[in-house]
Amino acid sequence: MTPEQLAEIIAADRVIAVRLALAEDIGSGDITAQLIPAEQHSTARVITRENCTVAGTDWVDEVFKQLDPSVKVTWHTKDGAKAQANDVLFELEGNARSLMTGERTALNFLQLLSGVATKCREYADLVEGTGVKLLDTRKTIPGLRTAQKYAVTCGGCYNHRIGLYDAFLIKENHIMACGGIEAAIKAAHEIAPGKPVEVEVENLAEFELALKAGADIIMLDEFSEEDTRAAVKLNQTAKIEASGGVTSKNLKQLAKTGIDYISLGTLTKHCQAIDLSMRVNHC
């Protein structure tokens, strides 16, 4: 998948995600916003209460585009930028009811995606200079996968496959069902020539089988450091990915073994949303 194709998917998914989020929140109408005079005009600013790496500006823009296109959004930051506690991230100007109604949906997207980006930046900084690329996984919030995967890149990490359609990842159950590693890899090349074929292995013997069978990427599942280094020495043609049992404490040491990738579910499933606050000034 090209970067342009992925960008198109993310943009289309963003429109759908925002539409669903607004419908979920507003339902038959924001009855609290009706307390505000219909013609009242307001300005607002959104600050972060903690240090973070920003991600999700396009989702905020999309919220107000769908809710009330007359609302003006002025950004003082951009995706991938670092922000300090109490920094103003963006300002809003427009109908007061619209600002009140869109606040929570907009901040929900921004706080979640910035949380992902912040976690990714923390991990990416740990392996800086090693040459290893940190990859996300499919362990994402349903309906928000492409949004989270976009946020991963804002934090300096990289995307694994987007879904079940753009690359093979042959795991233990696939191997058993196919009758072995070699048979599974052969079938994958026949089913979708040109698609990346990755195989998960649990020991060095399986690693050698996958290597001989022509796997493009071989995932080492919870290998010891010693066996990881041995696999690197045996390798000639494949990219090597490590996965399982990886934490911030052993990440840098693992990155120094000579592997190409480390995949971490924690980048998207264990993220903590950033604390944001919107302050309104009524005109």
Secondary structure, DSSP 8 states (H G I E B T S, - for coil): --HHHHHHHHHHHHHHHHHHHHHHHHTT--TTGGGS-TT-EEEEEEEESS-EE---HHHHHHHHHHH-TT-EEEESS-TT-EE-TT-EEEEEEEEHHHHHHHHHHHHHHHHHHHHHHHHHHHHHHHTTTS--EEE--S---TT-HHHHHHHHHHTT-B---SSSSSSEEE-HHHHHHHTSHHHHHHHHHHHSTTS-EEEEESSHHHHHHHHHHT-SEEEEES--HHHHHHHHHH-SSSEEEEESS--TTTHHHHHTTS-SEEE-THHHHS-----EEEEEEE-
